[in-house]
Amino acid sequence: MDARLQRALRRFAHDLRLEVEAARRLLVILAALHDIGKASPAFQRKWPDGAPPEALQRPVPDIPHGTISAMILKDWLRERGMHSREAETLAHAVGVHHGVTLPPGLSTTFGLDSSGVGSAPWEGWRNELIEAVVEAFGPLPELTSHKGYRRSSSWGFQAGLTSVADWIGSGLPFAPEVSDRTAYMAARETDVALRLEEIQWPRDGQWWVEPSSPEMFESWFQGTRAGEDPRPLQIAVQEALVQSRGEQFLLVIEAPMGEGKTEAAFFAAVRAATARGLYIGLPTHATSDALHSRLTAFVEKHASRTVHIALAHGAARALAALGGVTASVVLAPKVDLALDPVDEEGAEAAATQALWLTTGRRELLAELGVGTVDQALLAVLSTKHHFVKLWALAGKVVVLDEVHAYDRYTFGLLEELVEWLASMGSTVIVMSATLPQGTRTALVEAFQRGTESEVLPPDSALYPRLTLVTRDLLLTVPFAASRDSRMGIAAAPYPIEDLGHFVLALQAGGGAVGVIVNTVSRAQELYEFCRAAGAEPLLLHAQMPLGERQNREAELIERYGVGSKGQRDGLVIATQVMEQSLDVDFDVLVSDMAPVDLLLQRAGRMHRHLRGGNRGPHNSAVLYIAGFGDLEYGPHLDAMEGIYDSYIMWRSWAALTMKPELRLPDDIDSLVQQVYDLDSSADLPPSVSVDMPVLAQAFNARLEVMDAAVKAWVVGSPLEPASQAWRSVSTDDEGRERGKAIAPTRLGERRLTVIPVYSSKGRWRLPGNDETVSSTAGRVSADWLRAALMSQIGVRNVALIAKLEAHQRPEWWTKHKLLQFLFPLELGDDGTAVVDANVRLDSELGLVIGRALSRGRGR
């Protein structure tokens, strides 16, 4: 078994009160018996020509073979001495390998005719098969009838192993009738080894070549600034890894923007005790894409062999399947999936190296991976095959970045995930520039619960700081920031026209001017105003076709990134996509009013890199806040409403009005704690007539709703009985099971991915592409598919989503593997959407929703 899973295996053995080797044999035997339910009348009748006569004597109910497997194995384990509830837990974990919810109790009195329980030929055939498996993989350990542990973590470990083994086994070549078991086992071992090589299964052993002094941070980053002069944060992480003494750990890193947290995470990926696997979860597709490139560069520099680096989100998944996006240090081959209807159970058998680890539920199985945090959060939501994601993360280093970006609901899921990861032997690294004390405490206590250590709150310490937690250690360590800075705070106007004049005046003085507004519509309106005035800003937001957005991000990095040189004068107008994980540097920044932690995050995109005072009129950093107002008149009221909670916005405004300037990093922690310590009051000046107690009451009510939603959707604690974790009450975007709600990773936030197509006379054409395809039937070329996927846009507009879901899609589209969960957005010649005249696609502005364009541009 993979070395990274050894910790989880030891926990499994502890739960069952078995020696580790005995627990391993039991795991393997049970996984090998997952299809024993196929030796039943219900399953054998599916192929009448090959079925034994006993299966065809009379019709029987069609019970899923996994359910029959579970019923048989429960009784088999009980007969060999295992306690009934414990036997039920393990049998259920085996039987659920197709994600089908099993009946409670798993009584063999259910469906006797279908299962053949009590029938001599079926019982005899099954016993012979079971004995053969035990002989091949055993011996079976001695099982005792005690009320042993029946924890969800043990169930999840067994269920994940069984499903993954089944998926891999489905791709093995067909084997003829077995006459010599020894020869069969030897041949099958060879087949399995070849299959694992084909799908790039993680190998046992490190993927990297160690430098001369591997324990030293700088030795891993030779030729870079981090290698020449490690920052205090990076040295602190190096020392923390020594303190962990080979144990799994939780490391919470709280440090200002630009302190090198990402490089510290890469260092942990090769130095932590669980370093043979890594997954980094981020808030968005864009931040995932950016970090995937950085991780790939790091791996290419140190890799000793081919290693697969998954990029885990929907857009990357589809493009990787076409060979358009690589998810490996060695490029995957191009695959023609021009029109490949959805296959059911046999899909695994046709999987190739290019596809296997890029399929939704399998991405996290890759040795290394970067993606959205949502992919990891699905591991603790009660959805089909959630346990595969849990098993995939077991024993890895799991990095959760930009934690400040999540609301109470998503953070509640994150807390559950940390407890599960701790229980399954994983190391967890949490990184944020701005973290409320309550959030840090919740993460620490979740990890302690998962490792069954004493639950203690972390100490307070000066910011920036590290918090290190192992089973036997809780340590909070302050460290110095690499540099101190001062930043002025000033008001900017909020209405678009006034803000436009303000921004243009800033740009007239020269330098790199960045603007971050809170909505796509404001970004589009401000862009149009500045364009009409003769400026040439760069616009960036999430409602752009994927390819166009990637091109603009590349231009942004080239002009304003860490290595940018030459002409930096310019104006960038963006939404929140620019506040996270994009390493860009502006001379002056304008931001819409936002919660204080997000404002600080945005401010980290200004004077981020050392440029020797060469910033023209902006050598003194100033953060201009649109709608900030002043103490006498208060803020612009429209600036305080919208996508962020009003109570937190007013608390943020009250805290910032007391700060004529920001001292970084000194003010970061104090401001965040002041705003998010909800037990403290937020005093507003008498001139501001806002009823804070009413806002506080509404805010707390929303928190209660979010907390309740977490309890409703999650699978429960890993230490609870497994019956809590094996319920499947919801689905996810991969499955979309009829009659089940889609489990949300972001509460109240639906996201639909659309492919814009210009429709004319039954033909569809993509933006910027001359090839047309029939809208009703036929094959589409791989080139067209690739262009379609590069045109995809994520939308969150509730009205548009409802209209798209109500609009019938072509049958061929719904059966295509890469298109079935996407929605065509049909457009007229002028770019107006067929389903909604208030929606238009514009070549410069992206997708415009709910307002008229000031100029008549379409494609």
N, C-alpha and C positions, 0 to 999 in steps of 0.2 A: 504494500500500500504506500502511496505517495507520502514522503517524509513529513510534508506539511500537515497531513491529517493525523499524525501520531498523537497529538495532544487531544484532539476530539475523540480518537479511539480510546485513549486512556480514560476520558470522562465517561464514554459509553461503558467501558469495562467496570468502572466504579459504580455506575448506576445499576448494573446487573450483578454486582458482587462477584465478578469473575476476574481471573488473571487476564492480562492484556492479550496474550496469545490465544487463550481460550475464547475470549470475546471476538477476536478477529476471525477465528474459524466459524463461530456461530453466525457472524455477519455474512461471511462468504456463502455458507451453506444455505441460509435463508434467501439470499439474493439469487442463488442458483435455482432455487425452488419457486421463483416468483410466478412461473407459468404452470405450476402443477395443476391448476384449475382447468387447464386445457384437456386434461385427462378426465373428461366428464361428458355425459350425453349432450348437454346444452351446446358445448363447443364443437364436439365431433360432428354433430348434425349439420354444421355449416358447410361441410364438403361431403355430401352424400356418397359420391363415388369412392372416396377413400375412407369412409367411416366404418368402424366395426358394426356388425349387425345389431349388437346390443344398443347402439345409439339410435337406431331407426325403428325400434319396436313401436313407439308411440310418440306423438308430439309432446314436447316439454317446454315450459317457459324459458325464454332466452335470457338467462342471468349472466352478467359479465363474468368472464373467466377470472378476472382479478378478485372479484367478490368470492368466487368459489375457492380460489387459492387461499384467501384469508381464512375462510371457515375451516378448511382442511388443516392448515398449519396451526391454527389455534388449538384444535383438538390434539394434533400430533405433539405439540410442545407440552400441553397439559399431561398427556400420557407419559411423557418422559420426565415429569417431576416439576415443571415450572408452574408457578402460581397463575391462576386463571386470568387475573387482570394484566399481569405482565405478559403472558402469552398472547392475550388479545392485542396489547400494544404493538408487539413485534409483528404479529400476523397482519394486523392492519397496515403497518408500514410497508409490508411486502405487497399486499393486495392492492394498494392505492397507486401502483406504478403507472397506470394510465390516467391518473387524476380523477377517477370516478369516485364520488363520495360513497362510502360503504355503509350498510345498515348498522345501527348500534347493536352491540352484543355479539354479532357474528355467529349466531346460533346455527348449527348444522341442521336443526329441524326446519330451517327455512329453505324451501326449494329442494326437497329431497330428490324428486324425480330429475331435476336439472343437474344436480351435482353428482348423483349416484352414490351418495353417502349411505352406507349400510348395504350396498349391493355388492355381492361377492366379486364379480369380474372387475368392477371399477376400483374397489378397495384394493384388490390384489395387484392390479396394474400400477396403481399409484404407489403402493408400498414398495413395489419393485423399483420404480423410478427413484423414490426417496432414498432407498438403501444404496442405489448406485451413486447418487450425488454425495451422500455421506461418506461412502467409501472413497470417492475421488477427492473430496476436499476436507474430510474430517481428520480425526474423530470428533464426534459431537461431544462438547464438554458436559460434565455432570451438572444437571440442573436441579435446583432445590426449590421446594414449595414454601417460600417465605413471601411476605408482603413486601417485595422488593420495590425498587424505584421504578416508576412508570412515567418518567418525565417526558415532556414534549421534546427536549433536546435529544434524548435517545431515539425517540420516534422519528424526528426529523433527520437524524444522521442515517438511520437504517433506510428510511424512505428515499432520501436523496441518492444514496449509494445504489439502491435497487433500480431506480428509474434510469440513472445514468448508465449503469451496466447493461440494462435492457436496450437502451438507445444504441450503445456501441455494438452490442451483440447483434442487433438487427441488421447491421451493415456487413456482417461476416459472410463469406461465401457459403452457399448451400452445402450441407454435409449429407452424404448418403446414409443408409441404414447402418447403425453401429453394430459391429460384430466383435471388435476387439477394443475394449474400453481404454486400455493403456495406450494403444496406438492412436485412438481418437483424441485422447487428452493431449498427447504430444503434438499432434497435427494442429489441434485447436489453439494451443499456446503459440504456435508459429503464426497462425492466422490472426490472432489477437494482437500480437506484436506488430505485424504489418499494418493492421487497421489503425492502431494507435499512432504509428508513424505517419500514416496517410492523413489523419485528421489533425496532426500536430498536437497530440495530447501532451500535457506537461510532463516532462521527464523528471525522474527522481534525481536530485542533485542540482547544484547551483548552475544558473545560466550564464554567469559572469566570470571573467578573469579578474582576479584580485590584483590591485596595484601593490607596490612594494610595502606600503604601510596602510593596510586596509582599515585599521581602526581610526585613522586620521581622516577627518572630513575632507581636507583640501586635496588628499591624494586621489579622490574620485573626480575632481573637477579641474585637472591640470589644463592650463591654457585658457582658463576663464577667470573672471574677477573673483568668483567664489574660491577658486583654487589658489589664487595669489594672496588674497586677504579675506579669509572667512569672517563673516559678521558674528557679533556676539551671540545671536540667536543660534547660528549654526554650530558654534562651539558648545553652547549649552545643550543642544540636542546630542552632540557627540558624547558629552559627559553623562547625559541622562541614560543613553543606551548602555553605558558601563554600569550605571546604578541598577538597571533592570536585571542584571545577572542572569541572562539567559531565559528569563520568564516572559510569558506573554504580558503585555502591558497596555494601558491606556495612556496616551500622551496628549494633553491639551496644550496647544501652542497659541498664545495670545500675544500678538505683536503687530506693530504698525505696518501699513502697506509698504512694500518694497524692501522688506528685511530679509528676503531669501527663504521664505517658508517652503516654497516648492522644492528647492534644492535639498532642504533638510528632510523632506518627505522621501526624495529619491535616495538619500543616504540611508534612511531607515529601511528602505526597501531591500537593501543589500546587507544591512548589518543587524537587523532585528532577528530574534530567535525564530520568527515565523517568516523569514525573508524569501522563502521559495515561491511565494505567490503574492500578487499585489492587485488591489483594485482601488482606483481613485474616483470618488463620486463628487460631482460638481453640480451647480444649480441649473445650468442650461446647456443646450446643444453647442452653442458658440464657445463657451468656456471649456467644454469637453474637447472640442476640436483643437483648440489652442494648446491645451495641456497634452493631448495625445501626441502632437508634433514634438513637444519638448521632451516627453518621455521616450519617444522613438529615437531622438538624437542621443539621449543618454544611454539607451540600451545599445544602439549601434556602436557606441564608443567602447563599451565594455563586454559585449556579448561574446561568448565562446562557442555559440552554436545558434542555429535558427530558433527564434523564440516568437511565439504568436502574441501580439499586443492587440487585444480587442478594443474596438471603439463602440461602446454600448449605448446606442440610441437609434431611433427608428430610421433616420435619414442615412446614417452611416451603414446600417445593416443592409438596406436595400442596395446601396451603391457598391458595397463590398461583394455582394452576390454577383454583381455584373463585372467585377474586376476593376471598377472605376475608382475605388478607394481601397488602399491596402490596409490591412490590419495585422501585418506581420513585417518583421525586419526583412524577410525575403518575400518579394511580391507574390501574391497569390495569382494563379492562372486566371485568365479571362474565361467566363462561362457564358454560354448562350442560353438565356432563359427567355427567349422571345415570347413564347406563350406557353407557360407551363401550368396547367390547371392544378388546383390544390389537391394534394395527395393526403390520405389519412394516415393509417397506422404504418404503412410501408414507406413513408417519406424518409425515414432515417436510412433505409437501405440504399437510397440513391444519393445520399449526401456525399459530397466530395470534400477534399481538403479546403477548397475555397469557400465552401458553404457551411461546414459542420459547426464551427465555432462562431459563425455570424448569424445563426438562427436565434430568435429572441430569447428563449428560455435557456440557451446554452452559452451565451456570450460570457457570462461570469465564470464559466468553467475554464476559460483561457488562463494561461499561466500569469499573464500580466494584462491589465485592462484599465481603461479610462472611459468614463461615461457619465451620464446623469445620475444623481443620487437616487432618482426615482427607481432605477433598475435594481438597486440594492434594497430600497424600501419595500418593493414588492415581495421580498423574502419574508416579511412579517405581516403581510396582508392575507386574509383568508381566501386565496385564489387557487385555481388549479395549478399544481406543480410548484407551489411557492417553496416547498421543501428542497427542490433542486437548487434554487438560488441560495438557500441557506447552506446546503452541502457544498456548493461551489465556493462560498466565502469562508467556509470552515478552515481554520488554520492559516489564513492569509494575513498579510498586512492590509488593513482597510483604512484608507485615508478619506476623511470627510471634510471637504474644503468649503470655504465661504459659508460657514454655518450661520452667520448672522442673517443670511438671505431668506430664511424660512420663517413662516408664521407659527403660531402655537400648535396648530394641528400637525403640520409636517414635522416640526421639532418633536412632538409627542411620538410620532412614528420613529423618528431618529433615536429617541431615547430607548424605545423598545428594541430597535435594531442593535444598539450597543450592548444591551443585556444579552441578547441572543448570540452575538458575536463572541462576547466574553465566555458564554457557556460552551461554545464550540471551538475554543482554543485559538481564537483570532487575536491579533494585536490591532488596536484601534488608535489612529492618530486623528485628532480633531484640530482644525486650523481656522482661525478667524482673527481679524484685526480688532473686532469689537464684540465682546461677549458679556452679557449681564451675569452678575454673580449667581443668580438663581439657575441660569442655564448651565454654567460650569458645575455647580453642585449636583444638578440632576444627572449630568453625564457621568460624573464620578460615581455617584451612588448606583446608577444603572450597571456600570461595569463591576462594581463590588458585589452587587446582587448576583450577577451572572457567574462570577468566579466563586461565589459562596464565601466571601471573606467578610469581615466586619464592616458594616456600613457606617462610614464616617464622612462628614463634610470636609472639603478641602480648606486649608488655612488661607487667610487673606495674605496677599503679598503685593509688593509694589509692581506696577505695570511698566514694561512688558514682563511676562512670566511664562514659565512652563509648569504644568501640573502632571506629575508622574504617578501612576497607580499600578501596583502589582498586587498579588494576593497578600503580600506581607509588608507592603510599603505604600505610604501616601506622602508625597513630597511636593511642595510648591517652591519653585526656585525663581527669583527675579533675576533679570539680566539687563544689561545696558542696551539701549537702542544704538544703531550704528551712527546716527546723527540726530541732532536736535534742530528744530526749525520753528519759525514763527509764521503765522498766516493771518492776514487780516480778514475780517468778516464785514461785508458791506451789502446794502440792499440794492436790488435791481428791480425794474418794473416787471409786472406780471402779464398784462395784456400783450398779445402777440405783436401788434404794431409798435408799441412802446419798447418792448423787449428787443424787437428787431433793430430799431434805431440805436439802442444801447449797445448791442453786440457789434453792430457795424462801426460804431465809434471806437470800440475797443480794438477792432481789427485794423482800423485806419492807422493806428500807431505802430503796427507791425507785430510780429511774433506769432506763436501758435495759440489760437483761441479755441477752447473747448466749451461746448454747451451740452448739458444733460437735462432733458425735460422728462416729465413723468408719463406722457402718453404719446402714442404714435401720431395721433392727429395733431398735437401741438408741434411735434417735430416737423411734420409735413408742412404745416402752415408757416412755421418760422423759416423753413427752407425756402418756400415760395416767396415769402416777403423779401428775404435777403437776395434771392436770385433776381427778383424784379428790380432791386436797387443796384444791380450790376455786380454783386459778389458771386463767387464760385465756391460755395461751401460743399463739403462732403457730407452726405446724409447717410445715417446708419440706424436701422431699427429691425425688429423681428419680423415685420410683415413684408419682407422682400423675398423674391425667389432665391433659393439656396445658393445657386451659383453666383448670382449678382451680389448677394451678401458676402460670400467668401471673397470675391474680388475686392469689394470695398474694405473688408477687414484687412486684406493683404496690403492695400494701399495705405490704410491707416497705420499699420505697423511699420511699413517702409518709411513713411514720412515722419512718424512721431514715436517710433519704438526706441529701444535701448541703443541700437546701433545706427540710428538715423543721423545723417549728415547733410550738409548743404542746405537747400531751401526748406525752411520749416515754417515760414509765414503761411498762414492759412486759417480756415475756419471749419470746424467739425461740429455738426449738429447731430445728436444721438439721443437715444432713450437709455434705459437702464442697462442695455447690453454692453455699454462701455464702462460700467462701474465695477465689473467683476472679471478678474483674471486676464484682462487685456493689458499688457505691459506697455502702456503709452504714457507720454509725458507732454503736458501743455504748460505754456508760460502763464496763462491765466485761465480761470475756470468760472463758468456761470452755471448755476444749477437751480432747477425748481426747488421750492421748499420740500423737504422730505424728513422722515424720522432721523434723529441725530446720528445713529450708527451708519445709515446709508449716506448721509451728507459727508461724514468723515471718510467713508469708503470712496466716495466720488472725489473728495479733496486729495486723496492719494494718487490721483491721476495728474496732479499739478506739481511741478518742481520735483518730480520723482527721480530724475537722473541728474547727476552732477554735470553741469555744462559751463563751469568756470565763469559764472556771472554774465554769460552771453545771452541774455533774454530781453534785450532792448528795453522798452519802457516798463517791463514787467519783472524786473529783478527782485522786487519785493512781492511775495506771493499774496494774492488776494482772492478769496472765495466770494463771489457775488451770488446772492441768493434771491431768485426771482420771487417777488411777493413778500419778502421778509418785512418790509415796512420799518416802523420804529416804535419806541415805547409810548410816544404820545398818541399815535393813531392806530397802532397795532398793525398786524399783517394784512395783506389783501385776502379777503375772506375766501375767494375762489381758490387761492393757492393752498388753503388748509383743508379743502375737501377733495374727494376723488378716490384714488386707489389705496391710499393709506388711512389707517385708523385716525379719526379726528382727535381722540384723546391723546394718543402718542404724539401726534403732530403739534398739538398745543403745548404739551410738556416739553417737547423738543424746542419749540420757539421760546418758551419761557426760560429754558436753560441757556440758550444761545444769546438771548438779549443781554445777559449778564457778562458776556464775553466780547469785549471790543476786538480781541484777537485770540487766535488759538495758538497755544504752545504745544507742539507735538514732539514726543508722544505724551507729555505729561497730562494733557487735558483729555486724552481719549478715554481713558478708563473712568475718570471722575464724571465726565459728561454722560457716558453710557449708563453708569450706575445711577446717576441722578435721575435720568429719564425713566429707566426701567425698574427702579425701586418703587413699586406701586404703593408701598406703605407710607412713603413720604409725600408731602403736599407739593403742588406746583403753583406758586403764587404768580398771579397775573396782575398787571398794573390796573388801577381803577378805571382807566379809559377803555379797557377791553371788556365788553359785556358778554362774556361766555360763561355758561353755567357748568363749571368743571365737575361738580358732583354728579350732575345728570350724565355728562359724557363718561365719567368713570363708571357709573352704574351700567350704562350700555356696553362699555368695553368689557367689564367683568362678565356680563351676561354672554357676550360673544366667546369669551375664553371658556366658559362653562360648556357652551355648545361644542366647541372644538375638542375639549377634553372628553366629552361624551362620545363624540364621533370617533376618537381614537379607540376607545374601548369597544365600540361597535364593530370596527373594521379589523382590528389586529387579531392575531392568532393566540394571544395571551402570553404569559411568561413561560420561558423555557423550563422553569422549575415546577410548573403546574402539571397536573395530569394530562397525558397526551390527548385525551378526548377533546380538550379545548383546541388543540392545534390541528386536529385532522378534519374539522368541519370546513366545508367549502361553500360559503354563502354568497360569494361574489365571483366576478371574472375580471380579466384585465384586457388591455387593448390587443394582446396577442390572441386571446381566445374568443372573446365576445360571445360567450355562451348565451343562447336564447333563454330569456326568463330570469337572468341574473344581472344585477347592477354591476357597473364597472367600478372596481375599488379605486378610490382616489388617493393619489399621493400628495395632491394639493387640493385642499378642501374648497369647493365652490368654483373650481377652475377647470372647465372643460376645454380641451384643446383638440382641434381637428386639423388634419393635414390635407391640404388641397393641391391639386395639379391644375393650374390655369390652362385652358385650351380655347383657342379661337375656333368657333363652330360655324361652318358654312356648308349648306347642301349635303348634310350627312357626313362631312369630313372634319377631322380635328387637326389643328396645327398648333404647335407649341410656340410660345414667345421666342422670337429670335431664331426660329428654325423653319425651314421651308418644307420639310417632309410632312405629308399629311397621311392620316390613317382613317379607316372607316370607324365611325362612332358606334356601329352596331355589331360588327363581327370581324373575324379575321385575325391573322397574326400581326404582331408588331415587331419591328426589328430591335435588336439589342441597342443599336445607336439611338433609336427613338425612345426606348425605355430609359436609357441613361440620361438623355436630354430631359425627359419627363421628370425623373427623380431630381435632377439638378434644378428643376423649376418649382419644386414643392415649397409651399408656404404654410406655416402654422397659423391658425386663426383661433381666436378666443371669443369672438363676438357671438353672444348667445343666440340672437335672432338669425344670423347667417348660418350658424351650425344647425339650428332647427330646420331651416329651409333646405339645406343640403341633405340632411338625413331623410327628409320627407321626399326628396326628389329621387326617382328611381335611377339607379346606375345600370349601365349595360351588363348583361350576364357575363360576358367574357371578362370584363373588368373585375367583377366580384369573385371570379374563380382564379384570377392570376395571383401567384404567391406574393409578388412584389407590389401589387396594386390593391389587393383586396381590402386593406384597411385605410386606403386613401380615397379621396373624393374628387372627381373631376369638377372643376369650376368652369362651366361653359361661359364664354364671353362673346359678345357681338364684335363687329369690326372696329368699333370705337373703344373697345375694352370694357364695356359695361356688362356686368354679370347678368345672365339670363334669369336666374332665380331671384335677383334683387337689384333693382335699378339704382339703389344707393351704394352699390359696390362697384368699383372700377379698378382695373390694373393699369398703372402708369409706369412708363419705362424709367422715370427718374424718381418718383415718389414711392414706388412699390404699390401694395394693395391699399386703396383708399376706401374707407368705410364711413358712410353717413354724412358726407359733405361734398359739395360740388368743387370741381377743379377750377382754379382761376384761369387756367389756360387750356386750350383744347388739345391735349396730348392723349394719345391712347397707347399704342404699342411702342 
